[in-house]
Amino acid sequence: MNKPLAFSLIAFALMAAPAVAAPICSGSFGLDREIFSEEELNEYNYNILRSNGVNVIRAEVWGGCIRAFVRLEDGSEQMQFFDPQGFRRVE
């Protein structure tokens, strides 16, 4: 098989592969981002998630979501996404 044809087939296969769906969140945060720093917003989200029973290690604003690194029962970590309105986990 010649190189241009092989490259075209590989490129086509990559384009046809299903894309990983990004979580969809409201993007509306409880604290005003013009008044509170990103660090304060992250701490607020961390505290709310902890108070809701989520074993959060770190939380941060990511796109319109809260990206949280959560410690699971087996001791491993998992990245999870939460909507800032209602703090529901999104897939």
N, C-alpha and C positions, 0 to 999 in steps of 0.2 A: 504494500500500500504506500502511495506517495505521501510525503509530509503535508502538503496543503490539504489533501483530502482527510487525512487523519486529524489534523487540527480542526477542520470544519466539523467533523463528526463529534469530537470531544466538546467543542464549543456548543453545538446543538444539544448534546446530552446535558450539559450544565444549565442551559437555558430552560430545558424541559423539566428539570428537577424541581420538586415542590419547594417553595420558599418557606422559611421558618417564619411563622406568624408572630409578630410583635404584639405584646399585650396592649389592649386599648383601655385607656383610663380617661377620666373626665378632665384631668389637667388643672382642676380648680382646687387650690390648696387652702386650708383653713386659715393660715396666717398670710398676711400681706407681704409679698416678696419685695416690695419697695421699702417696707419698714424694718423687716427682720432679715438678718443675714442668712446666707445659705446654711451656715453652721447651726444657727438657732432653729431654722426650719427642720434640719436633719435631726436635731436633738428632740424637738417637739414630736416629730413623726416616730422616732425611736421610743419615746416615752409612751405615746398612745398605743403603739403596737404591743409593747411590754405589758401595759395595763389590760390589753385585750387577750393576754395569755400567749402571745407569740414570743418564742425564745430568740429574740433578735440579738445579733452580735453588732450589726452596723446597719444603718438605714440612710438612704440618700435619695435626693430627687433625681429621677432619670426619665427624661422625656416628660410626659404628663403623669407619670406613675411614681410611686415610692418603690425603690428597689431595696429590698432588705436581704441581708445575709442571715439565715436562720440556722441555729444549731438543732439538729434532729436528735431523737432519742438515742440513736446508735452512736452519737458523738460526731457524726459527719456534718458538714455545712451544705446548705442548699440556697441558691438564689431564688427568691420569690418576689412577685410583684403585687402591689396593693394599690387600690384606687384611693386617692386622697379624700374623696367624699365617701365617708362611711367605713373606710379602711377595710374593705372587702378584698380578699385575695382574687386576683385575676390570672387567668391562664394565658 
